[in-house]
Amino acid sequence: MDGWFWRITDPVQRRVAIALVGLNTPRDGSPWGILGLAQSPDCLLRTAMVPEISAASRGMRLQASGSEGSFTAHRHDIDVRVGDLHLEARLDDLVDWQGRLGASSIFQTVPGLNQYWHPWLLGGAATGRLTGPDGVWEFTDAQLYAEKNWGRGGFPEHWWWGQAQGFEEREACAAFAGGQIHLGRPGRDTRLRTDVTALAVKLPDGRQVRLGNPGTSPVEARVEDGHWLVRGRSRHWNVQIEGVAPIASTFVLPIPLVEERRLAPGALEAQAGEMQVTVHHDGRLVWQGNSTLAALERGGRRQAEDELARRGGRPEPHPA
């Protein structure tokens, strides 16, 4: 499974859009894809399966097409159509990841894990429009974030994730991801099985902080209904991220079941949660930021299926 994800945050209009595309390759070698597009605060979510999908890592080229949608992305532009939603945007002033390792820390060097995570864009400016059943949302120099996740086992049994821009300082960005990782196929040779969390923060002055290496920069996470608390530390850095979003405000997002070639409810994700980030360096507070346009996610099929059933099959929250 290979997945790509973009998030556009417009603090002025208090709107957020997400676009995602996944390439899934079963053991028989015939790939299939998933497309997703969502907008808040209108609480619109559209997803689709696609039979044809291709990706090229050089130059960041992605293409997917099907009867229910299409997805074309390059480094500096994105065009996504899923159902009656259509996003098109120009992407400029991109702020790339600076570290030698990805955000999955030392685990990114271990081959054969079920899941890896890497936020490859921690900033940028998006200009374009999103057209939907309720009209057109035009945005200029909205804030941009993008990430990639991949792995041989698909999504883990449980996971947690968050990302925010929309802070008082435009340059700031925060993201975290965690969950159960294992080596080998589930139920078989799982020589390694543990929960891990990694976080990344881009400070207003441009410095990027990554924590998540076991031993040298461990990160702990506590995730309960509607509340996320992530704490990481290293020799010089101490970072705390706290998020709040009620379950009633979440989308029920699907995940791909790669071998079964189908989608299933997999995660609850809010698009306008609250996030507070506090960063200390050598014991001194260097930045504290608050956003009310944070994405906060809790993953796990059982919880997602129960919430979808409680809503009568409706994956979107009610508009605020």
Salt bridges, closest charged atoms under 4 A:
ASP2 OD1 - LYS148 NZ 2.95
ASP42 OD2 - ARG15 NH1 2.85
ASP77 OD1 - HIS74 ND1 3.25
ASP79 OD1 - HIS86 NE2 2.92
ASP84 OD1 - ARG46 NE 2.65
GLU88 OE2 - ARG129 NH1 3.50
ASP92 OD1 - ARG90 NE 3.10
ASP96 OD2 - ARG75 NH2 2.68
GLU138 OE2 - ARG129 NE 3.98
GLU157 OE2 - ARG193 NH1 3.63
ASP189 OD2 - ARG191 NE 3.10
ASP195 OD1 - HIS158 NE2 3.20
ASP205 OD2 - ARG207 NE 2.87
GLU224 OE2 - ARG222 NE 3.90
ASP225 OD1 - ARG298 NH1 2.64
GLU242 OE2 - HIS227 NE2 2.80
GLU259 OE2 - ARG27 NH1 3.78
GLU260 OE1 - ARG262 NE 2.68
ASP282 OD1 - HIS236 ND1 2.74
ASP282 OD2 - HIS281 ND1 3.65
GLU305 OE2 - ARG301 NH2 3.21
GLU307 OE2 - ARG310 NH2 2.69
GLU307 OE2 - ARG311 NE 2.84
GLU316 OE2 - ARG46 NH1 3.76
